[in-house]
Structures are given as C-alpha cells and as structure tokens.
Amino acid sequence: MGQQAHAGVLLGNAGQVAGGIRRSATKSGVAEGDRKPVENCDRYLLKNTWCDTA
C-alpha cells in the first residue's frame, strides 16, 4: 500500500481504502484467478474496521 492508503486506514477510512484497492485491481486487469491477495487484503481491512480511530 502507498502512503496515502496507510494514512487513509489510520484516519478511519479503511472501507474506502479497501474499495480503492479492488478498483485498482479491476482497472489494472488483474485476472480473476490472481485476485486472491487483493481479496484477502480487502477482507482484512473491512473485518478490522473496529480499530478505526475516526
């Protein structure tokens, strides 16, 4: 993740960061079979939003 994504997570915007990661993978043409790491990251961010500080 880039610095802006890290800041987004720390500022309580994990859901938006997760959505951005998915959109980037889609726009970049990541094949369905290669999306597992993207989906794992997305799922982790969404499941752990309880730690958001905003």
Contacts in CASP RR format, 6 or more apart in sequence:
PFRMAT RR
TARGET T0000
AUTHOR 0000-0000-0000
METHOD contacts of the structure
MODEL  1
MGQQAHAGVLLGNAGQVAGGIRRSATKSGVAEGDRKPVENCDRYLLKNTW
CDTA
1 9 0 8 1.000
1 17 0 8 1.000
1 21 0 8 1.000
5 17 0 8 1.000
5 21 0 8 1.000
8 14 0 8 1.000
8 16 0 8 1.000
8 17 0 8 1.000
9 17 0 8 1.000
9 45 0 8 1.000
10 53 0 8 1.000
11 53 0 8 1.000
11 54 0 8 1.000
12 49 0 8 1.000
12 52 0 8 1.000
12 53 0 8 1.000
12 54 0 8 1.000
13 52 0 8 1.000
13 54 0 8 1.000
14 45 0 8 1.000
14 46 0 8 1.000
14 48 0 8 1.000
14 49 0 8 1.000
14 52 0 8 1.000
15 45 0 8 1.000
15 46 0 8 1.000
15 49 0 8 1.000
17 45 0 8 1.000
18 41 0 8 1.000
18 42 0 8 1.000
18 45 0 8 1.000
18 46 0 8 1.000
19 42 0 8 1.000
21 38 0 8 1.000
21 41 0 8 1.000
21 42 0 8 1.000
21 45 0 8 1.000
22 38 0 8 1.000
22 42 0 8 1.000
25 35 0 8 1.000
25 38 0 8 1.000
30 38 0 8 1.000
END
